[in-house]
Amino acid sequence: MLSKMLLLLLLSIVRCLRPLVVRQRHRSNIVVKSQEESVGLELRGGTKFVFVGGKGGVGKTSTSCAIGLQLAERGEKVLIVSTDPAHSVIDALLAEDRPHKSSGEPTEVYSEVPCLYAMEVDTELAMDSWRDALDALDVASIGKRYGSLAAEAAKGVGLSELKALASNPPPGIDELVGLAQVLKYRDEYDRIIIDTAPTGHALRLLALPEFGKTFLDSLYALKDSVAKLANMAGGALGTGAVAQDIDRALIKLDQVRTKVTQVRALLKNKDLVEFIAVALPTTLAALETERLVAHLESGIIRSLIVNKVCTSFTSSQARLLAKNQRQCITELKNKFHQQPNTLNVITVPFITDAELVGPDALRYLLTSTHLNAILTDLPSPQNQISSLLVVGGKGGVGKSTLAATLAVAKADQGFKTVLVSTDPAHSIGDALALDVVSPGILTPVLPNLDILEIDADAAALEAKQLLADAAFTALENRNQDTTGIAALVDALETPPPGVDELVALLKVLDLLRDKNIDTVVLDTAPTGHTLRLLQLPDLLDEFADKAIAARTKIKANPLLRAALKAVGVDISDVNMENGLAQDDDKLRDLQDRAFAMDAILHDPNRAEFIMVAAPNALSVAETLRLRSALQEQGIPHKRLLVNGLVDDNDDAIAAFANSLQHTQRSALTRLNSLAKSYDLRLTIVPQFDTDLTGRFGLMALGAVLFNP
């Protein structure tokens, strides 16, 4: 007699595979539906690390978990790793509520599958080794252990300045250190599946080692100079033990540098690393996937998976999907009712007529749904003071489409509106059906609407000018600088991942200060990176405080200036005075801008964060965490848009089932051409009628992935 668990598994697989059976009996007229063109996923035998990436919401996490589970069921020892700041791996694997904080260590997932482990990289935890090393560089701590003379010597050799620099590494270094932590498990597992953040951030993660090595190499050179000065000061003042402590701490920093070098070498090894692109059969996903594949190095990507393809999606399946969606919304509302402050949950129906691309289609979405009603309640410009609408949520829930819709609506009301994208994988131009968008330049779309997609590379260089030059203007004769400080400044010219978001925030402030602009609509990156963006005003303020303090110490400390001069940096009194004055002006301006942006983000009369979710289990879990984070930060938010709800009446069910095949056709054609152009294995995954979470759902997905 079959056990209840086995029976549930069989029913789950039969239900989910039903579209495949129908497809084999009735050939579809959608391109890439033949058995020859859709092939099973196949990993290279020697591949150790498998990166799974793509546009937000295409099913990367479920795909990563399904691949890992399928390999583990075959006897391979597998570790599934999440590098996305908004982790969903445990949500997908367990399909149940859990504490948000993860251990940051590999954890066995199912007792029935002892070969499968999961790990959500905790970047804060991963940086502990970095911070531990810096503790030994703390001047106050040295003073307690060795006395005031030793502390003064430590100050004199620039230890405070080195610690200030190392304590505030460029954006993205934490993710890099987190990824480096995964390397220590490479010999324990047959495969390590890495579920990446959405496209733009995934590409930056893959580019991190290059930047990280440059930064850490420069820091290492500076470290050598500090160690040399420490030994000089130690010998002169009888504080050799201080120099030994500093040396041990700097060795720890060098160990981090070594790990980063290993990550860099790994990602260039095409025998060990493979990238799998995941997409949906939609226009926006197809366009973003084309950019992703073109950006990756030849040979590292071999497979393209297209999820939720409706080869034959019946009305009964659509009805079950609609039922599951409503259960998710009920759960979401119940959870919110348990929290202080009410939240207005607004459902946005799935539009069956066509894909929502272009201004006219977005206007149709506005007028045919409840969205039109919220326009009068949103923050509006008053007395020449502009308003800010921030649209955010999990990847793939429709943020760009809804942000573009609100921007078009505001423009149609007569407000001069700018739609800004801070997501490295920009989609607002695609949503508005624009053929060409010039990155970093305001692009007119409608009489009252411009869009701005932040140019990541240009923003990085701009941030370098803003931060690095401001901190080091007073240094003369940089060509003769042997301390490594100038080299560290130059290292910041390499585009540091994440710094484009910093500049984006300051550009948003400039737009809000423009008297000719009424409303700014901000289309953000997915949840985890958006929360970082909202924290940037505080980080900018902290950076400015520390930089000003460091410059003041140089000015007031003749011993440090003499030590710098002894190793090749000549800082004259005149230029020191002029340079520090200029630096302080720049840094104070940076602080003022950070304060101003922070004030706007927390002003409910001027700004609002509009949460967007999809009616599925993973989106519900992430939305609850997003809401908690917004409450903790004091960011005004009072509404949630649940996007893509299938109406549950018979006519709507039938229209939904029929329309998907029609609207997917052109996107599938593009994705098929992409696969052929880059010689990729194309795997088609059908639309399921339920969320694919938990062991049984992921087994069903895995069965389709490897045996289409």
C-alpha positions as CSV (number, residue, x, y, z in Angstrom):
1,M,0.0,0.0,0.0
2,L,1.4,3.4,-1.0
3,S,2.2,5.7,1.9
4,K,0.3,9.0,2.1
5,M,3.5,10.9,1.3
6,L,4.2,8.9,-1.9
7,L,0.6,9.2,-3.0
8,L,0.8,13.0,-2.6
9,L,4.0,13.0,-4.6
10,L,2.5,11.0,-7.5
11,L,-0.6,13.3,-7.5
12,S,1.6,16.4,-7.6
13,I,3.7,15.0,-10.5
14,V,0.7,13.9,-12.5
15,R,-1.0,17.3,-12.0
16,C,2.0,19.3,-12.9
17,L,3.0,17.1,-15.9
18,R,-0.4,17.2,-17.4
19,P,0.5,20.0,-19.8
20,L,3.4,17.9,-21.1
21,V,1.1,15.0,-21.9
22,V,-1.3,17.2,-23.8
23,R,1.6,18.8,-25.7
24,Q,2.7,15.5,-27.0
25,R,-0.8,14.7,-28.3
26,H,-1.5,18.1,-29.9
27,R,1.3,19.9,-31.6
28,S,1.2,23.6,-30.7
29,N,1.7,26.4,-33.3
30,I,4.0,28.3,-30.8
31,V,7.6,28.3,-31.9
32,V,10.1,26.1,-30.0
33,K,7.5,23.6,-29.0
34,S,8.9,20.6,-30.9
35,Q,10.6,17.9,-28.8
36,E,13.8,18.4,-30.8
37,E,14.1,22.1,-29.8
38,S,13.3,21.7,-26.1
39,V,15.9,19.5,-24.5
40,G,16.6,18.4,-20.9
41,L,19.0,20.3,-18.7
42,E,22.5,18.8,-18.8
43,L,25.4,19.9,-16.7
44,R,29.0,19.3,-17.6
45,G,30.5,16.5,-15.7
46,G,33.3,18.5,-14.1
47,T,31.2,21.6,-13.3
48,K,31.5,22.4,-9.6
49,F,29.8,25.8,-9.3
50,V,26.5,26.4,-11.1
51,F,25.2,30.0,-11.1
52,V,21.5,30.4,-11.9
53,G,20.5,33.9,-12.9
54,G,18.0,36.1,-14.8
55,K,15.4,38.8,-14.5
56,G,13.6,39.1,-11.2
57,G,10.6,36.8,-10.8
58,V,11.5,34.3,-13.6
59,G,11.8,31.4,-11.1
60,K,15.6,31.5,-10.4
61,T,15.2,30.3,-6.8
62,S,12.7,27.5,-7.6
63,T,14.9,26.4,-10.5
64,S,18.1,26.4,-8.4
65,C,16.3,24.4,-5.7
66,A,14.8,22.0,-8.2
67,I,18.2,21.4,-9.8
68,G,19.9,20.9,-6.5
69,L,17.1,18.5,-5.3
70,Q,17.2,16.5,-8.5
71,L,21.0,16.0,-8.3
72,A,20.8,15.1,-4.6
73,E,18.2,12.5,-5.3
74,R,20.7,11.0,-7.8
75,G,23.3,10.6,-5.0
76,E,25.3,13.8,-5.5
77,K,26.1,15.9,-2.4
78,V,24.8,19.3,-3.2
79,L,24.9,22.7,-1.6
80,I,22.4,25.4,-2.7
81,V,23.6,28.9,-1.9
82,S,21.7,32.2,-2.1
83,T,23.7,35.4,-2.6
84,D,20.5,37.6,-3.0
85,P,20.2,40.0,-0.1
86,A,16.5,39.1,-0.1
87,H,16.9,35.4,0.4
88,S,14.1,33.0,-0.7
89,V,15.9,29.7,-0.9
90,I,14.6,28.4,2.5
91,D,11.1,29.7,1.6
92,A,11.2,27.6,-1.6
93,L,12.6,24.5,0.0
94,L,10.5,24.3,3.1
95,A,7.3,26.1,1.9
96,E,6.5,27.2,5.5
97,D,7.0,30.2,7.8
98,R,10.5,30.5,9.3
99,P,12.6,33.1,11.2
100,H,14.1,35.5,8.7
101,K,17.6,35.4,10.2
102,S,19.6,32.5,8.7
103,S,22.7,30.9,10.2
104,G,25.0,31.6,7.3
105,E,26.1,28.0,7.4
106,P,25.1,24.9,5.3
107,T,22.0,23.3,6.7
108,E,20.5,19.9,5.9
109,V,17.1,20.5,4.3
110,Y,15.2,17.2,4.3
111,S,15.9,14.2,6.5
112,E,14.8,12.1,3.6
113,V,17.5,13.6,1.3
114,P,20.7,13.6,3.4
115,C,22.8,14.8,0.4
116,L,21.0,18.2,0.1
117,Y,22.1,21.3,2.0
118,A,21.2,24.9,1.7
119,M,23.0,28.1,2.8
120,E,21.9,31.7,2.7
121,V,25.0,33.9,2.7
122,D,24.9,36.3,5.6
123,T,27.1,39.2,4.4
124,E,27.2,40.7,7.9
125,L,28.4,37.4,9.3
126,A,30.9,37.0,6.4
127,M,32.4,40.3,7.3
128,D,33.1,39.3,10.9
129,S,36.6,38.1,10.0
130,W,37.3,41.4,8.4
131,R,36.0,43.2,11.5
132,D,38.0,40.9,13.8
133,A,41.2,42.0,12.1
134,L,40.2,45.6,12.4
135,D,39.7,45.3,16.2
136,A,43.4,44.9,16.6
137,L,43.9,48.2,14.7
138,D,41.7,50.1,17.2
139,V,43.8,52.9,18.8
140,A,41.7,53.0,22.0
141,S,42.2,49.2,22.4
142,I,45.9,49.6,22.0
143,G,45.9,52.3,24.6
144,K,44.2,50.0,27.1
145,R,46.7,47.2,26.5
146,Y,49.9,49.1,26.2
147,G,49.3,52.6,27.6
148,S,48.9,56.1,26.3
149,L,52.4,56.2,24.7
150,A,51.7,53.2,22.5
151,A,48.3,54.7,21.6
152,E,50.0,57.9,20.6
153,A,52.5,56.0,18.5
154,A,49.7,54.1,16.8
155,K,48.0,57.4,15.9
156,G,51.2,58.8,14.7
157,V,51.7,56.1,12.1
158,G,48.3,56.6,10.6
159,L,46.6,53.5,12.2
160,S,43.3,55.4,12.7
161,E,43.2,56.4,9.0
162,L,43.9,52.9,7.8
163,K,41.2,51.5,10.1
164,A,38.7,54.2,8.8
165,L,39.4,53.2,5.2
166,A,39.2,49.5,5.9
167,S,36.1,49.8,8.1
168,N,34.2,51.4,5.2
169,P,35.0,49.1,2.2
170,P,33.4,50.1,-1.1
171,P,29.8,48.8,-1.8
172,G,29.9,45.1,-2.9
173,I,32.9,44.1,-0.9
174,D,30.6,42.4,1.6
175,E,29.0,40.3,-1.1
176,L,32.4,39.4,-2.4
177,V,33.6,38.3,1.0
178,G,30.4,36.3,1.4
179,L,31.0,34.5,-1.9
180,A,34.6,33.9,-0.9
181,Q,33.2,32.1,2.2
182,V,31.5,29.6,0.0
183,L,34.9,28.5,-1.4
184,K,35.8,26.7,1.8
185,Y,33.1,24.2,1.1
186,R,34.2,23.3,-2.5
187,D,35.8,20.0,-1.4
188,E,32.8,18.9,0.7
189,Y,30.2,18.9,-2.1
190,D,29.9,17.5,-5.6
191,R,28.0,20.6,-6.8
192,I,27.4,24.0,-5.4
193,I,24.3,25.7,-6.9
194,I,24.4,29.5,-6.5
195,D,21.0,31.3,-6.7
196,T,21.9,34.8,-7.7
197,A,20.3,38.2,-7.3
198,P,18.4,39.5,-10.4
199,T,20.3,40.2,-13.6
200,G,22.1,43.5,-13.0
201,H,23.2,42.6,-9.5
202,A,24.2,39.1,-10.6
203,L,26.4,40.5,-13.3
204,R,28.0,42.8,-10.8
205,L,28.5,39.9,-8.4
206,L,30.4,38.1,-11.2
207,A,32.5,41.3,-11.8
208,L,33.2,41.8,-8.1
209,P,36.4,39.8,-7.9
210,E,38.1,42.1,-10.4
211,F,37.2,45.2,-8.4
212,G,37.8,43.5,-5.1
213,K,41.3,42.4,-6.0
214,T,42.2,46.0,-7.1
215,F,40.9,47.5,-3.9
216,L,42.4,44.9,-1.6
217,D,45.8,45.0,-3.4
218,S,45.9,48.7,-2.9
219,L,44.9,48.3,0.7
220,Y,47.6,45.7,1.1
221,A,50.2,48.2,-0.2
222,L,49.0,50.8,2.3
223,K,49.2,48.1,5.0
224,D,52.9,47.5,4.2
225,S,53.6,51.2,4.7
226,V,51.7,51.3,8.0
227,A,53.5,48.2,9.3
228,K,56.9,49.8,8.3
229,L,56.0,53.0,10.1
230,A,54.7,51.0,13.1
231,N,58.0,49.2,13.4
232,M,59.9,52.5,13.1
233,A,57.7,54.1,15.8
234,G,57.9,50.9,18.0
235,G,61.7,50.9,17.9
236,A,61.9,54.6,18.8
237,L,59.4,54.5,21.5
238,G,59.9,51.0,22.9
239,T,56.5,49.8,21.8
240,G,57.4,46.8,19.7
241,A,54.5,44.8,20.9
242,V,52.1,47.2,19.3
243,A,53.8,46.6,15.9
244,Q,53.4,42.9,16.4
245,D,49.7,43.2,17.1
246,I,49.3,45.4,14.1
247,D,51.2,43.0,11.9
248,R,49.0,40.1,13.1
249,A,45.9,42.1,12.2
250,L,47.1,43.0,8.8
251,I,47.9,39.3,8.1
252,K,44.2,38.6,8.7
253,L,43.3,41.3,6.1
254,D,45.7,39.6,3.7
255,Q,43.9,36.3,4.2
256,V,40.7,38.0,3.0
257,R,42.7,39.3,0.0
258,T,43.8,35.8,-0.8
259,K,40.3,34.5,-0.7
260,V,39.2,37.2,-3.1
261,T,42.0,36.2,-5.5
262,Q,40.8,32.6,-5.4
263,V,37.2,33.7,-6.3
264,R,38.6,35.7,-9.2
265,A,40.5,32.7,-10.5
266,L,37.5,30.4,-10.0
267,L,35.1,32.6,-12.0
268,K,37.5,32.5,-15.0
269,N,37.7,28.7,-14.9
270,K,35.1,27.5,-17.5
271,D,35.8,23.9,-16.6
272,L,34.5,24.4,-13.0
273,V,31.9,27.2,-13.5
274,E,28.7,27.2,-15.5
275,F,25.9,29.8,-15.8
276,I,22.3,28.9,-16.4
277,A,20.0,31.7,-17.7
278,V,16.3,31.6,-16.6
279,A,13.6,33.6,-18.4
280,L,9.8,33.9,-18.8
281,P,8.0,34.0,-22.2
282,T,7.3,37.8,-21.9
283,T,8.7,40.7,-23.9
284,L,10.4,42.4,-20.9
285,A,12.0,39.1,-19.8
286,A,13.2,38.2,-23.3
287,L,14.8,41.6,-23.8
288,E,16.6,41.4,-20.4
289,T,17.7,37.9,-21.1
290,E,19.2,39.0,-24.4
291,R,21.3,41.6,-22.6
292,L,22.3,39.1,-19.9
293,V,23.5,36.4,-22.4
294,A,25.4,39.0,-24.5
295,H,27.2,40.2,-21.4
296,L,28.4,36.8,-20.1
297,E,31.8,35.4,-21.3
298,S,31.6,32.9,-24.1
299,G,31.7,29.3,-22.8
300,I,30.5,30.0,-19.3
301,I,26.8,29.8,-20.3
302,R,25.4,26.7,-21.9
303,S,21.7,26.6,-20.9
304,L,18.6,28.7,-21.2
305,I,15.5,27.7,-19.2
306,V,12.1,29.3,-20.1
307,N,9.6,28.9,-17.3
308,K,5.7,29.1,-17.3
309,V,5.2,28.3,-21.0
310,C,1.6,27.6,-21.8
311,T,1.6,24.9,-24.4
312,S,-1.8,23.8,-23.3
313,F,-3.2,25.5,-20.2
314,T,-6.7,24.4,-19.5
315,S,-9.5,26.3,-17.8
316,S,-9.5,23.9,-14.9
317,Q,-5.8,24.6,-14.3
318,A,-6.4,28.3,-14.5
319,R,-9.3,28.0,-12.0
320,L,-7.0,26.2,-9.6
321,L,-4.3,28.8,-10.1
322,A,-6.8,31.6,-9.3
323,K,-7.9,29.7,-6.1
324,N,-4.3,29.4,-5.0
325,Q,-3.7,33.1,-5.6
326,R,-6.6,34.1,-3.4
327,Q,-5.3,31.9,-0.6
328,C,-2.0,33.8,-0.8
329,I,-3.8,37.1,-0.6
330,T,-5.9,36.0,2.3
331,E,-2.7,34.9,4.1
332,L,-1.1,38.2,3.3
333,K,-4.0,40.2,4.7
334,N,-4.2,38.1,7.8
335,K,-0.5,38.7,8.5
336,F,-0.8,42.4,8.0
337,H,-3.8,42.6,10.3
338,Q,-1.5,41.2,13.1
339,Q,0.9,44.2,12.6
340,P,0.4,47.7,13.9
341,N,-0.8,50.3,11.3
342,T,-3.3,49.2,8.7
343,L,-2.2,48.7,5.1
344,N,-4.4,49.1,2.1
345,V,-4.1,45.9,-0.1
346,I,-5.1,46.7,-3.7
347,T,-5.4,43.8,-6.2
348,V,-4.4,44.4,-9.8
349,P,-6.0,41.9,-12.2
350,F,-4.1,40.0,-14.9
351,I,-4.8,41.7,-18.2
352,T,-5.6,39.1,-20.8
353,D,-5.9,41.3,-23.9
354,A,-2.1,41.7,-24.6
355,E,1.2,42.4,-22.9
356,L,1.3,45.7,-21.2
357,V,4.0,47.5,-23.2
358,G,3.9,51.1,-24.3
359,P,2.1,54.2,-22.9
360,D,-1.4,53.3,-24.4
361,A,-1.3,49.8,-22.9
362,L,-0.3,51.3,-19.5
363,R,-3.2,53.8,-19.7
364,Y,-5.5,50.8,-20.3
365,L,-4.1,49.1,-17.2
366,L,-4.8,52.2,-15.2
367,T,-8.4,52.8,-16.3
368,S,-9.4,49.1,-16.3
369,T,-8.3,48.4,-12.7
370,H,-8.4,49.9,-9.2
371,L,-5.1,51.8,-9.9
372,N,-7.0,54.9,-11.1
373,A,-8.6,55.3,-7.7
374,I,-5.3,55.7,-5.8
375,L,-4.0,58.6,-7.8
376,T,-5.9,61.2,-5.7
377,D,-4.4,59.7,-2.5
378,L,-0.7,59.7,-3.5
379,P,1.7,62.5,-2.4
380,S,1.4,65.3,-4.8
381,P,3.5,68.4,-5.5
382,Q,2.5,71.4,-3.4
383,N,3.8,75.0,-3.5
384,Q,6.6,74.1,-6.0
385,I,7.7,71.2,-3.7
386,S,8.0,68.0,-5.7
387,S,6.8,64.6,-4.6
388,L,8.5,61.2,-4.6
389,L,7.0,57.8,-5.3
390,V,9.2,54.8,-4.7
391,V,8.0,51.5,-6.2
392,G,9.6,48.3,-4.8
393,G,9.2,44.6,-4.1
394,K,10.4,41.2,-5.0
395,G,11.9,40.7,-8.5
396,G,9.4,39.9,-11.3
397,V,6.3,41.2,-9.6
398,G,5.7,44.0,-12.1
399,K,7.5,46.9,-10.4
400,S,8.7,48.5,-13.7
401,T,5.3,48.2,-15.3
402,L,3.4,49.7,-12.4
403,A,6.0,52.4,-11.9
404,A,5.8,53.3,-15.6
405,T,1.9,53.3,-15.3
406,L,2.0,55.7,-12.3
407,A,4.5,57.9,-14.1
408,V,2.3,58.1,-17.3
409,A,-0.8,58.8,-15.1
410,K,1.0,61.7,-13.3
411,A,2.2,63.1,-16.6
412,D,-1.3,62.9,-18.1
413,Q,-2.6,64.9,-15.0
414,G,-0.3,67.7,-16.1
415,F,2.5,67.1,-13.6
416,K,6.1,67.3,-15.0
417,T,7.2,63.8,-14.1
418,V,10.5,61.9,-14.3
419,L,10.6,58.1,-14.1
420,V,14.0,57.0,-12.7
421,S,15.4,53.4,-12.7
422,T,18.0,52.4,-10.1
423,D,18.0,48.7,-11.1
424,P,21.2,47.8,-13.0
425,A,19.1,45.7,-15.3
426,H,16.8,48.5,-16.5
427,S,13.3,47.7,-17.7
428,I,11.5,51.0,-17.8
429,G,12.5,51.7,-21.4
430,D,11.2,48.3,-22.3
431,A,8.0,48.9,-20.4
432,L,7.4,52.1,-22.4
433,A,8.3,50.4,-25.7
434,L,11.3,52.7,-26.3
435,D,13.8,51.5,-28.9
436,V,16.7,53.6,-27.6
437,V,17.3,55.0,-24.1
438,S,20.5,56.9,-23.5
439,P,21.9,55.8,-20.1
440,G,22.4,58.7,-17.7
441,I,20.5,61.2,-19.8
442,L,16.9,62.4,-19.4
443,T,14.9,60.9,-22.3
444,P,11.6,62.5,-23.3
445,V,8.7,60.1,-23.7
446,L,5.5,62.1,-23.4
447,P,4.9,65.9,-23.2
448,N,5.2,65.8,-19.4
449,L,7.3,62.6,-18.9
450,D,11.0,62.0,-19.1
451,I,12.8,58.8,-18.0
452,L,16.3,58.4,-16.6
453,E,18.2,55.1,-16.4
454,I,21.3,55.4,-14.2
455,D,24.5,54.5,-16.1
456,A,26.2,52.2,-13.7
457,D,29.8,52.7,-15.0
458,A,29.5,56.5,-15.3
459,A,27.9,56.6,-11.8
460,A,30.8,54.7,-10.4
461,L,33.3,57.1,-11.8
462,E,31.2,60.0,-10.6
463,A,31.1,58.5,-7.1
464,K,34.9,58.1,-7.1
465,Q,35.2,61.8,-7.9
466,L,32.7,62.6,-5.2
467,L,34.2,60.4,-2.4
468,A,37.8,59.6,-3.1
469,D,39.0,62.9,-4.4
470,A,37.2,64.7,-1.6
471,A,39.0,62.7,1.0
472,F,42.5,63.0,-0.5
473,T,42.8,66.4,-2.2
474,A,45.5,67.5,0.2
475,L,48.1,64.9,-0.9
476,E,50.8,66.3,-3.1
477,N,53.3,64.5,-5.3
478,R,51.1,61.4,-5.7
479,N,53.7,60.0,-8.2
480,Q,56.2,59.8,-5.3
481,D,53.7,58.4,-2.9
482,T,55.0,55.1,-1.5
483,T,52.5,54.7,1.3
484,G,49.9,53.3,-1.1
485,I,47.3,55.9,-0.3
486,A,47.3,57.3,-3.8
487,A,47.0,53.7,-5.2
488,L,44.0,53.1,-3.0
489,V,42.3,56.3,-4.4
490,D,43.1,55.1,-7.9
491,A,41.6,51.7,-7.1
492,L,38.3,53.4,-6.5
493,E,38.3,54.3,-10.2
494,T,37.4,50.7,-10.9
495,P,33.6,50.8,-10.9
496,P,32.7,49.5,-7.4
497,P,29.5,47.4,-7.5
498,G,26.6,49.1,-5.7
499,V,28.0,52.6,-6.0
500,D,25.7,53.5,-8.9
501,E,22.8,53.3,-6.5
502,L,24.5,55.8,-4.3
503,V,24.9,58.2,-7.2
504,A,21.3,57.4,-8.3
505,L,20.0,58.6,-4.9
506,L,21.9,61.9,-5.2
507,K,20.6,62.3,-8.8
508,V,17.0,61.8,-7.4
509,L,17.7,64.5,-4.9
510,D,18.8,66.9,-7.7
511,L,15.6,66.1,-9.6
512,L,13.5,66.8,-6.5
513,R,15.2,70.1,-6.0
514,D,14.5,71.1,-9.6
515,K,11.7,73.7,-9.6
516,N,10.5,72.5,-13.1
517,I,9.8,69.0,-11.9
518,D,6.7,68.0,-10.0
519,T,7.0,64.3,-9.4
520,V,9.7,61.7,-9.4
521,V,8.8,58.0,-9.7
522,L,11.6,55.7,-8.6
523,D,11.6,52.2,-10.1
524,T,13.9,50.3,-7.7
525,A,16.0,47.1,-7.8
526,P,14.5,44.0,-6.1
527,T,13.9,44.1,-2.3
528,G,17.3,43.4,-0.8
529,H,19.1,46.0,-2.9
530,T,16.3,48.5,-2.5
531,L,16.6,48.3,1.3
532,R,20.3,49.1,0.9
533,L,19.5,52.1,-1.3
534,L,17.2,53.5,1.4
535,Q,20.0,53.1,4.0
536,L,22.4,55.1,1.9
537,P,21.7,58.5,3.4
538,D,22.9,57.3,6.8
539,L,25.9,55.6,5.2
540,L,26.9,58.8,3.3
541,D,26.6,60.8,6.5
542,E,28.8,58.3,8.4
543,F,31.4,58.3,5.6
544,A,31.5,62.1,5.7
545,D,31.9,62.2,9.5
546,K,34.8,59.7,9.4
547,A,36.5,61.4,6.5
548,I,36.4,64.8,8.1
549,A,37.7,63.3,11.3
550,A,40.6,61.6,9.5
551,R,41.6,64.8,7.6
552,T,41.5,66.8,10.9
553,K,43.8,64.3,12.5
554,I,46.3,64.6,9.7
555,K,46.3,68.4,10.1
556,A,46.7,68.3,13.9
557,N,49.2,65.5,14.0
558,P,52.8,66.6,13.1
559,L,54.2,63.1,13.9
560,L,51.9,61.5,11.3
561,R,52.8,64.2,8.8
562,A,56.5,63.7,9.4
563,A,56.0,59.9,9.1
564,L,54.2,60.4,5.8
565,K,56.9,62.7,4.5
566,A,59.6,60.1,5.5
567,V,58.1,57.6,3.2
568,G,57.6,59.9,0.2
569,V,54.4,62.0,0.7
570,D,55.2,65.7,1.1
571,I,52.3,67.7,2.5
572,S,53.1,71.4,2.7
573,D,51.4,73.5,5.3
574,V,49.9,75.8,2.7
575,N,48.5,73.1,0.6
576,M,47.4,71.2,3.7
577,E,45.3,74.2,4.8
578,N,43.9,74.8,1.3
579,G,43.3,71.1,0.6
580,L,41.6,70.3,3.8
581,A,39.4,73.4,3.5
582,Q,38.3,72.2,0.1
583,D,37.8,68.6,1.4
584,D,35.7,69.8,4.3
585,D,33.5,71.8,2.0
586,K,32.9,68.8,-0.3
587,L,32.3,66.5,2.6
588,R,29.9,68.9,4.4
589,D,28.0,69.3,1.1
590,L,27.8,65.5,0.9
591,Q,26.4,65.4,4.4
592,D,23.9,68.1,3.7
593,R,22.6,66.2,0.6
594,A,22.4,63.0,2.7
595,F,20.4,64.8,5.3
596,A,18.1,66.3,2.7
597,M,17.4,62.9,1.0
598,D,16.8,61.2,4.3
599,A,14.3,63.9,5.3
600,I,12.4,63.5,2.0
601,L,12.2,59.7,2.3
602,H,10.7,60.0,5.8
603,D,8.2,62.8,5.0
604,P,4.7,61.2,4.5
605,N,3.4,64.4,2.9
606,R,6.1,64.3,0.2
607,A,7.1,60.7,-0.3
608,E,5.6,57.2,-0.2
609,F,7.0,53.7,-0.7
610,I,4.5,51.6,-2.8
611,M,5.0,47.9,-2.2
612,V,4.3,45.5,-5.1
613,A,3.8,41.8,-4.7
614,A,2.6,38.8,-6.8
615,P,-0.1,36.4,-5.5
616,N,2.3,33.5,-4.8
617,A,4.0,32.0,-1.7
618,L,7.5,33.3,-2.2
619,S,6.4,36.9,-2.9
620,V,4.2,36.8,0.2
621,A,7.1,35.8,2.4
622,E,9.4,38.5,1.0
623,T,6.7,41.2,1.2
624,L,6.2,40.5,4.9
625,R,9.9,41.0,5.4
626,L,10.0,44.1,3.3
627,R,7.1,45.6,5.3
628,S,8.9,44.9,8.6
629,A,12.1,46.6,7.2
630,L,10.1,49.7,6.1
631,Q,8.5,50.0,9.5
632,E,11.9,49.6,11.2
633,Q,13.4,52.4,9.0
634,G,10.4,54.7,9.4
635,I,9.7,54.9,5.6
636,P,6.1,56.0,4.9
637,H,4.1,53.2,3.2
638,K,0.4,52.6,3.3
639,R,-0.5,50.5,0.3
640,L,0.4,47.2,-1.3
641,L,-0.4,46.4,-4.9
642,V,-0.9,42.7,-5.5
643,N,-0.3,42.3,-9.3
644,G,-1.4,39.7,-11.8
645,L,-4.5,38.4,-10.0
646,V,-6.6,36.0,-12.2
647,D,-10.3,36.7,-11.9
648,D,-12.3,33.7,-10.8
649,N,-15.4,34.0,-12.9
650,D,-15.8,31.5,-15.9
651,D,-15.3,34.1,-18.6
652,A,-12.2,35.5,-17.1
653,I,-10.8,32.0,-16.5
654,A,-11.3,31.0,-20.1
655,A,-9.8,34.3,-21.3
656,F,-6.7,33.9,-19.1
657,A,-6.1,30.3,-20.3
658,N,-6.4,31.3,-24.0
659,S,-4.6,34.6,-23.8
660,L,-1.3,33.3,-22.4
661,Q,-0.5,31.2,-25.4
662,H,-1.2,34.2,-27.7
663,T,0.8,36.7,-25.7
664,Q,3.8,34.4,-25.2
665,R,4.3,33.6,-28.9
666,S,6.6,36.6,-29.9
667,A,8.7,36.3,-26.7
668,L,9.2,32.6,-27.3
669,T,10.4,33.3,-30.8
670,R,13.0,35.8,-29.5
671,L,14.2,33.4,-26.9
672,N,14.5,30.5,-29.4
673,S,16.5,32.7,-31.7
674,L,18.7,33.7,-28.8
675,A,19.4,30.1,-27.9
676,K,20.3,29.3,-31.5
677,S,22.6,32.4,-31.8
678,Y,24.6,31.5,-28.7
679,D,24.4,27.7,-29.1
680,L,22.5,27.3,-25.8
681,R,20.5,24.2,-24.7
682,L,16.9,25.4,-24.5
683,T,14.6,23.8,-21.9
684,I,10.9,24.6,-21.9
685,V,9.1,24.4,-18.6
686,P,5.2,24.5,-18.6
687,Q,2.9,26.7,-16.6
688,F,1.9,24.9,-13.4
689,D,-1.4,25.4,-11.7
690,T,0.2,25.7,-8.2
691,D,3.2,27.2,-6.5
692,L,6.3,25.0,-6.8
693,T,7.6,25.1,-3.3
694,G,8.4,22.4,-0.8
695,R,10.0,19.0,-1.6
696,F,7.1,17.6,-3.8
697,G,6.7,20.8,-5.9
698,L,10.4,21.0,-6.5
699,M,10.6,17.4,-7.4
700,A,7.9,17.9,-10.0
701,L,9.8,20.9,-11.4
702,G,13.1,19.0,-11.4
703,A,11.5,16.1,-13.3
704,V,10.4,18.5,-16.1
705,L,13.8,20.3,-16.2
706,F,15.8,17.2,-16.7
707,N,13.2,15.3,-18.8
708,P,11.1,17.7,-20.8
